[in-house]
Amino acid sequence: MQRGYRRDRAVLVHIAVHPGAAMRHVARAVGASERVVARNLDRLTDDGLLVVVSDGATSALRSYRLAS
C-alpha cells in the first residue's frame, strides 16, 4: 500500500515539473508500467490534486497538470 502512495508522490512531482505530461511520459519517467501510473493518475485526479488538460479517446492521450 505504501508503495502506491510513494509512486503517487513521484507522479505528482513529475507533473509539477512537467505540466501537460501524458501518462506514457510519466510512466517512463517514474519507471513504472502505464497501467500502474494510470491508477496513480486516477487517484490523484479523484483527490483533486491533478486535472486532465486534454481528454482524448483513450487515457494514453490525456495530459495532466496540477489543480489550481
Summary of the structure (lengths in Angstrom):
residues: 68
radius of gyration: 10.5
end to end distance: 27.3
largest distance: 31.3
contacts: 188
relative contact order: 0.22
helix: 59%
strand: 16%
